[in-house]
Amino acid sequence: MIEKDFVTEGLKRTRIDEFLQKELERAGYGGMEIQVTPLGTMVVVYAERPGMVIGRGGKTVRNITQNLKLNYELENPQVEVKEVEVPELNPKIMAHKIAAMLQRGMHFRRVAYTALRRIMGAGAQGVEVTISGKIRGSRSAVAKFSDGYIKKCGEPATRFVRVGFATVQLKPGVLGIYVRIMPPDIVLPDKVDILKVEIEESSVDTLVENIEEESTNSTVVEVEVEESSKPTEILDEITEESEDESEEVKDESVESEDESEEVEDESVESEDESEEVKDESVESEDESEEVEDESVESEDESEEVEDESVESEDESEEVEDESEDVSEKVENESDSDDKTNESKLEPEEESSN
């Protein structure tokens, strides 16, 4: 199966990487590459100090090639050593340096911040240092220190971000150190560059020359036109006079039209005034009708007053009649009293006699 071949190849590469890391720890091991060629297997080793990888007279290199041939089944291995140009941008070298500083007894925060400053000073876009283990006490914890811009997921994180790992044995336990570095020469897919438009001096010079040529051509044409226009000046004057006369006639016709419009406007105004007079006459008629209505109402009131006076006269006549009746009654009563007195006096007289 093809899948098994890929898995076995990956395991072989991992075992070789661990072997080289263990053997070349003091030399500043920075990774390796395996290239299969028709002549054999090329193993490229990156180190901070390539002299320690080679050894005296190439002794160390020969031992490494012998182990690779016997223990890891590589056909005709050839080891090539290359120096790391910028060790601060190699995560494996920096992880081993952090582990060495922690083993010497330095505080993890100080170690992490010094590593961050060195990596960012080398020109990295971003860096993240993770230290996990018993760093503060009996319980394990994780401390993350980051600076700059670094991708955490997606294809840019797997393609561009370099990862290094190292372990260190301390009294409380084993600490794991992860270093992730984003190199400075990486171009992300979401980066956009705005270009500035630059005008070349040669193009500006050509534009100026073209403008000057056009101006000279225009002056030559003007001179030619002036020379050719001399015989036609008389005709131009005649045509101008005829045009002036026609314009005067047009102006007079326009003035007559304006006068007719003014007359029309005056007639319209007179019509408006007549309509206003009509409206005033209608209003006066309405007022006269109102006055008549008021006079009719006053007559009705006067009739009512006369009726009231007649009624008062009737009442006065009734009162007079009643007073006459009362006076007659009084007179009758007085007459009857006189008669009774006379009748009484007569017997008295007779008795006196």
Secondary structure, DSSP 8 states (H G I E B T S, - for coil): -HHHHHHHHHHHHHHHHHHHHHHTTTTTEEEEEEEEETTEEEEEEEES-HHHHH-GGGHHHHHHHHHHHHHS--SSEEEEEEE-S-GGG-HHHHHHHHHHHHHTT--HHHHHHHHHHHHHHTT-SEEEEEEEESSSSSS-EEEEEEEE----SSHHHHHT-EEEEEEEE-SS-EEEEEEEEE-TT---TT----------HHHHHHHHHHHHHHHHHHHHHHHHHHHHHSTTHHHHHHHHHHHHHHHHHHHHHHHHHHHHHHHHHHHHHHHHHHHHHHHHHHHHHHHHHHHHHHHHHHHHHHHHHHHHHHHHHHHHHHHHHHHHHHHHHHHHHHHHHHHHHHHHHHHHHHHH-
